């Protein structure tokens, strides 16, 4: 039985499913999600957000929208990347809780009832954590390096092997939206909000059908984007190098003075000191510029996450 939506078309739970070229999985994931949610005592909707598919994904989801009013579709004008498009879908969703998951069954729909159970028990964030990420030596090394960089330079800790699959209470979604981040690294921003989170570990299922859109370069782009979006310390590294260079310059100056007192040649010391001082000034200036750029970025976040071509099956006041 289809549960009626609550007042103002706000369902209890919205499930957001970003997709790109998922013609082989779209109908199956919709059916699987509906099958696990229908027995629960709640209203829900499914929001697919298509990020520039070139196959029949949009056509198939349009057909699903015709047969089930709980299924909705957002069609982007182009591919806006793996961070912006899913986050936009989550912001559009109106559920009291929002679940984000992939379309390819690597996020198991069977966990959704557990997420909802923990939310009803008071958890604001319930996050799925994959037991392992086995995707080849190069990809594994890239992933581990990105986690290490994030731990070292990130402003907030990130949770390894969390992909964004999880449930977020309405106040968490609203808090992240208020940050106005143009390149939202969602899994880092949920930690930044400070809301307590609960995790559940699961074995990563095999992709159901089709070919993954992720390759080395896509994952590298995501890792770099996530690091730059969640870390301001990187902009200050040149400034730190400038300070270190200044200390080295002072040491070289002291070495030159000592050489002069001892009657040793001093030219090499002072030439090295001048060169080091130049590098220290250069890095210090670049570091100050980087910090100013950071402040400008903080004050001018107005870039839309995506541009929509069309919405399908959305009520007028959704």
C-alpha positions as CSV (number, residue, x, y, z in Angstrom):
1,X,0.0,0.0,0.0
2,X,1.2,3.5,-0.8
3,X,1.6,5.7,2.2
4,X,0.1,9.2,1.8
5,X,2.5,12.1,1.9
6,X,2.3,14.3,5.0
7,X,1.3,17.9,5.0
8,X,2.9,20.2,2.4
9,X,4.1,17.2,0.4
10,X,6.8,16.5,2.9
11,X,7.4,12.7,3.1
12,X,8.8,11.1,6.2
13,X,11.8,9.8,4.1
14,X,13.3,10.8,0.8
15,X,15.7,8.5,-1.0
16,X,18.0,10.3,-3.4
17,X,19.7,8.2,-6.1
18,X,22.2,10.0,-8.3
19,X,22.8,8.3,-11.6
20,X,24.7,8.5,-14.9
21,X,24.3,5.9,-17.6
22,X,22.5,3.5,-15.3
23,X,19.9,2.2,-17.8
24,X,20.5,-1.4,-16.6
25,X,20.0,-0.6,-12.9
26,X,17.5,2.3,-12.7
27,X,14.3,0.3,-12.7
28,X,15.8,-2.5,-10.5
29,X,17.1,-0.1,-7.8
30,X,13.7,1.7,-7.7
31,X,11.9,-1.6,-7.3
32,X,14.3,-2.8,-4.6
33,X,14.1,0.4,-2.6
34,X,10.3,0.5,-2.8
35,X,10.1,-3.2,-1.7
36,X,12.1,-2.5,1.5
37,X,10.3,0.7,2.4
38,X,6.6,-0.2,1.7
39,X,6.3,-2.6,4.7
40,X,7.4,0.3,7.0
41,X,4.9,2.7,8.6
42,X,6.0,5.8,6.8
43,X,5.6,7.9,3.6
44,X,8.5,8.2,1.2
45,X,9.6,9.3,-2.2
46,X,12.5,8.4,-4.5
47,X,14.4,11.2,-6.3
48,X,16.6,10.3,-9.2
49,X,19.0,13.0,-10.3
50,X,20.6,12.3,-13.7
51,X,24.0,13.8,-14.3
52,X,24.3,13.9,-18.0
53,X,23.5,10.3,-19.1
54,X,24.0,9.4,-22.7
55,X,22.1,6.1,-22.6
56,X,18.4,5.4,-21.9
57,X,18.6,6.2,-18.2
58,X,16.4,9.3,-18.4
59,X,13.8,7.5,-20.6
60,X,13.5,4.6,-18.3
61,X,13.1,6.8,-15.2
62,X,10.5,8.9,-17.0
63,X,8.5,5.6,-17.5
64,X,8.8,4.9,-13.7
65,X,7.5,8.3,-12.9
66,X,4.4,7.6,-15.0
67,X,3.6,4.4,-13.1
68,X,4.5,5.6,-9.6
69,X,3.8,9.1,-8.2
70,X,6.4,8.6,-5.5
71,X,9.3,8.4,-8.1
72,X,10.7,11.8,-9.2
73,X,13.4,12.8,-11.6
74,X,15.8,15.8,-11.9
75,X,17.6,16.1,-15.2
76,X,20.8,18.2,-15.1
77,X,21.9,20.2,-18.2
78,X,25.3,18.4,-18.1
79,X,27.6,16.3,-15.9
80,X,28.3,18.4,-12.8
81,X,30.6,15.9,-11.1
82,X,30.4,13.4,-8.3
83,X,30.2,15.9,-5.5
84,X,27.8,18.6,-6.7
85,X,25.0,16.6,-8.3
86,X,24.3,14.1,-5.5
87,X,24.4,17.0,-3.0
88,X,21.9,19.0,-5.0
89,X,19.5,16.1,-5.0
90,X,19.8,15.8,-1.2
91,X,19.0,19.6,-0.9
92,X,16.0,19.3,-3.2
93,X,14.6,16.4,-1.2
94,X,11.9,17.4,1.3
95,X,11.8,14.3,3.6
96,X,12.1,14.6,7.3
97,X,15.1,12.3,6.8
98,X,17.0,12.0,3.5
99,X,18.8,8.8,2.4
100,X,21.6,9.0,-0.2
101,X,22.6,5.9,-2.1
102,X,24.0,4.8,-5.5
103,X,22.0,3.3,-8.3
104,X,24.3,0.3,-9.0
105,X,23.4,-1.8,-5.9
106,X,26.9,-1.3,-4.3
107,X,24.9,0.4,-1.5
108,X,22.5,-2.4,-0.4
109,X,18.8,-1.4,-0.1
110,X,18.4,-4.0,2.6
111,X,20.1,-1.6,5.1
112,X,17.5,1.2,4.6
113,X,15.1,-0.2,7.3
114,X,18.0,-0.3,9.8
115,X,18.9,3.3,8.9
116,X,15.3,4.4,9.5
117,X,15.1,2.4,12.8
118,X,18.2,4.2,14.1
119,X,16.8,7.6,13.0
120,X,13.5,6.9,14.8
121,X,15.6,6.0,17.8
122,X,17.1,9.5,17.8
123,X,20.2,9.3,15.5
124,X,20.6,12.3,13.3
125,X,23.2,10.7,11.0
126,X,23.4,7.0,10.2
127,X,26.3,6.3,7.9
128,X,27.1,3.1,6.0
129,X,30.8,2.1,6.1
130,X,32.1,-0.5,3.5
131,X,34.3,-3.2,5.0
132,X,36.8,-3.0,2.2
133,X,37.5,-1.1,-1.0
134,X,39.2,-3.6,-3.3
135,X,39.5,-2.0,-6.7
136,X,43.0,-2.7,-7.9
137,X,46.5,-1.7,-6.7
138,X,46.6,1.8,-8.2
139,X,43.1,2.8,-7.1
140,X,43.7,1.4,-3.6
141,X,46.9,3.3,-3.3
142,X,45.2,6.5,-4.5
143,X,42.4,6.0,-2.0
144,X,44.8,5.4,0.9
145,X,46.9,8.4,-0.1
146,X,43.8,10.7,-0.2
147,X,42.8,9.5,3.3
148,X,46.3,10.1,4.6
149,X,46.3,13.7,3.1
150,X,42.8,14.4,4.5
151,X,43.9,13.2,8.0
152,X,47.0,15.4,7.8
153,X,45.7,18.6,6.3
154,X,41.9,18.3,6.6
155,X,40.1,20.8,8.8
156,X,37.8,18.0,10.0
157,X,38.3,14.2,10.1
158,X,36.7,12.1,7.4
159,X,35.5,8.6,7.9
160,X,37.4,6.1,5.7
161,X,35.3,3.9,3.4
162,X,32.2,6.1,3.9
163,X,30.8,6.9,0.4
164,X,27.9,9.1,1.5
165,X,25.5,6.1,1.7
166,X,23.5,6.9,4.8
167,X,20.5,8.7,6.4
168,X,20.6,12.4,7.3
169,X,18.0,14.1,9.5
170,X,16.4,17.2,8.1
171,X,18.3,19.5,10.5
172,X,21.6,18.0,9.2
173,X,20.7,18.6,5.6
174,X,19.6,22.2,6.4
175,X,22.9,22.8,8.3
176,X,25.0,21.6,5.3
177,X,22.8,23.7,2.9
178,X,23.5,26.8,5.0
179,X,27.2,26.4,4.4
180,X,26.7,27.4,0.7
181,X,29.7,25.3,-0.3
182,X,30.2,25.4,-4.2
183,X,32.2,22.2,-4.2
184,X,30.5,20.2,-1.4
185,X,32.5,17.3,0.0
186,X,29.4,15.9,1.7
187,X,31.1,13.1,3.7
188,X,33.4,15.7,5.2
189,X,30.7,18.3,5.8
190,X,28.5,16.0,7.8
191,X,31.4,15.8,10.3
192,X,31.9,19.5,10.1
193,X,28.3,20.1,11.3
194,X,29.1,18.5,14.6
195,X,26.0,16.4,14.8
196,X,26.7,13.0,16.4
197,X,26.7,10.1,13.9
198,X,26.2,6.4,14.1
199,X,27.9,4.0,11.7
200,X,27.1,0.5,10.3
201,X,29.6,-1.6,8.6
202,X,28.6,-3.7,5.6
203,X,30.3,-5.9,3.0
204,X,30.5,-4.2,-0.4
205,X,28.3,-6.0,-2.9
206,X,29.3,-6.5,-6.5
207,X,27.9,-4.0,-9.0
208,X,24.6,-5.4,-10.3
209,X,24.9,-4.6,-14.0
210,X,26.6,-2.2,-16.3
211,X,30.0,-0.6,-16.1
212,X,31.1,1.7,-13.3
213,X,31.6,5.4,-14.2
214,X,34.5,5.5,-11.8
215,X,38.1,5.1,-13.1
216,X,41.5,6.2,-11.8
217,X,41.1,9.7,-13.1
218,X,37.5,10.1,-11.8
219,X,38.5,8.9,-8.3
220,X,41.6,11.1,-8.4
221,X,39.6,14.1,-9.3
222,X,37.1,13.3,-6.5
223,X,39.9,12.9,-4.0
224,X,41.6,16.1,-4.9
225,X,38.3,18.0,-4.9
226,X,37.4,16.5,-1.6
227,X,40.8,17.5,-0.1
228,X,40.7,21.1,-1.4
229,X,37.0,21.5,-0.4
230,X,37.6,20.3,3.2
231,X,41.0,21.8,3.9
232,X,42.1,25.4,4.3
233,X,45.5,24.4,5.7
234,X,46.8,23.6,2.2
235,X,46.6,27.3,1.3
236,X,48.9,28.0,4.3
237,X,51.7,25.5,3.4
238,X,53.7,28.2,1.4
239,X,53.4,30.5,4.5
240,X,54.8,27.7,6.7
241,X,57.6,27.1,4.2
242,X,58.3,30.8,4.3
243,X,58.6,30.8,8.1
244,X,60.9,27.8,7.9
245,X,62.9,29.5,5.2
246,X,63.3,32.6,7.4
247,X,64.7,30.5,10.2
248,X,67.2,28.8,7.8
249,X,68.2,32.3,6.6
250,X,68.9,33.4,10.1
251,X,70.9,30.2,10.8
252,X,73.0,30.9,7.6
253,X,73.5,34.5,8.7
254,X,74.8,33.3,12.1
255,X,77.0,30.8,10.3
256,X,78.5,33.6,8.3
257,X,79.2,35.7,11.4
258,X,80.8,32.7,13.1
259,X,83.0,32.1,10.0
260,X,84.0,35.8,10.0
261,X,85.0,35.6,13.7
262,X,87.0,32.5,13.1
263,X,88.7,33.9,10.0
264,X,87.1,31.5,7.6
265,X,85.6,32.4,4.2
266,X,82.2,34.0,4.5
267,X,81.2,34.5,0.9
268,X,79.5,31.1,0.5
269,X,77.5,31.6,3.7
270,X,76.1,35.0,2.7
271,X,75.4,34.1,-0.9
272,X,73.4,31.1,0.4
273,X,71.7,33.4,3.0
274,X,70.6,35.8,0.3
275,X,69.2,33.1,-1.9
276,X,67.4,31.4,1.0
277,X,66.0,34.8,2.0
278,X,64.5,35.2,-1.5
279,X,62.8,31.9,-1.3
280,X,61.5,32.6,2.2
281,X,60.0,35.9,1.0
282,X,58.5,34.3,-2.1
283,X,56.8,31.5,-0.1
284,X,55.7,33.8,2.6
285,X,54.1,36.1,0.0
286,X,52.4,33.2,-1.7
287,X,51.1,32.0,1.6
288,X,49.6,35.3,2.5
289,X,47.9,35.5,-0.9
290,X,46.6,32.0,-0.4
291,X,45.0,33.0,2.9
292,X,43.4,36.0,1.3
293,X,42.0,33.8,-1.4
294,X,40.6,31.5,1.3
295,X,38.9,34.5,2.9
296,X,37.5,35.6,-0.4
297,X,36.2,32.1,-1.1
298,X,34.5,32.1,2.4
299,X,32.7,35.3,1.6
300,X,31.6,34.7,-1.9
301,X,30.0,31.2,-2.1
302,X,27.2,31.8,-4.5
303,X,27.8,29.3,-7.3
304,X,24.8,27.0,-7.9
305,X,25.6,23.3,-7.5
306,X,24.0,22.3,-10.8
307,X,21.7,23.7,-13.5
308,X,18.5,21.7,-14.0
309,X,17.1,21.1,-17.5
310,X,13.9,19.5,-16.2
311,X,12.0,18.1,-13.2
312,X,9.6,15.2,-13.7
313,X,6.8,14.2,-11.3
314,X,7.4,16.9,-8.7
315,X,4.3,18.4,-7.2
316,X,3.8,22.1,-7.8
317,X,4.7,23.2,-4.2
318,X,7.4,20.5,-3.6
